[in-house]
Amino acid sequence: MARLKSEIEVTCPCCHTALVVDANLGRVATLQGRVATARRYYAEAAGLADVHRFAGPRRLVLSGLALAHAMLGDADAAARVLAESAAGPPFGFRGPEQQLADAWTAVAARQPAEAAELFRDAAAQAASTGHRTAESWLLHDLMRTSGQDTSARLRELAGACDSPLVSARARHAAATRARDALELAGAADDFEALGAMLLAAEAAAGAAEAFSQAGDRRAATAALRRASDLAAACEGAATPGLFHTAAAVPLSDREREIVMLAAEGTSSKDIAERLYLSVRTVDNHLQHAYAKLGVSSRAGLAQALGSDA
């Protein structure tokens, strides 16, 4: 009787449900790019698994917790959680997806070759078992972290799935391969509409870099600002795609002086008189500043100055 009672306590349905809810909330938060929130949900789920001895689900939630640590750039914490996870029994549910944690931990530890191999192996496993959305996640992350071209297979997966997220991943990979700034900006739109803010930030950052390489400084600055705004919702995520961005061009002292006056509503004529310049010179400085700040008129100056470094 005592043993039966113990088994009932171990498999308490309410506690198991709470664990599943936390695990799913952690997964959703990860997909949204809210990695600190994901870490909190997974830590709560891991605590429930420990207390109630849910050995199998514990492996699943620890992989999510390690993934969150890794995407926040904490390789040591991620490695500790993975070691703890490996001490328990395997858990087949979402098996290929669990391996995201191992690959991202290698990314955080600056071991790109190992990370790429882990992504590829897990994607191959997902393909062999028909887990198409998991395969798309793994291949997209392989592209995001290593730059490897996975666009062809992602395009196939998008055609075989009815998932908007898989389609957005395919578009992002194809645009990255082609270095197509407009398509990268479109991929950012797709991700943002789906609530995948980290992916949207990375796509916008890629667009900024592509615009910069094409010599369109104004569009590059606007895309970079958008990437920064989107990344602000990602709770400190530290992924390679957020670092490979075009650097914003700072305003010169004279440009900043003129822009500050223009943002206050001062006319070009009055600015010219105050600074002993010609109106034409003032307008030329304003045009250069517009391009650097990614705006097209005085109306956008005040907001732009708030985020200009």
Secondary structure, 3 states (H helix, E strand, C coil): CHHHHHHHHHCCHHHHHHHHHHHHHHHHHHHHCCHHHHHHHHHHHHHHHHHHCCHHHHHHHHHHHHHHHHHCCCHHHHHHHHHHHHCCCCCCCCHHHHCHHHHHHHHHCCCHHHHHHHHHHHHHHHHHCCCHHHHHHHHHHHHHHHCCCCHHHHHHHHHHCCCHHHHHHHHHHHHHHHCCHHHHHHHHHHHHHHCCHHHHHHHHHHHHHHHHHCCCHHHHHHHHHHHHHHHHHHCCCCCHHHHCCCCCCCCCHHHHHHHHHHHCCCCHHHHHHHHCCCHHHHHHHHHHHHHHHCCCCHHHHHHHHHHCC
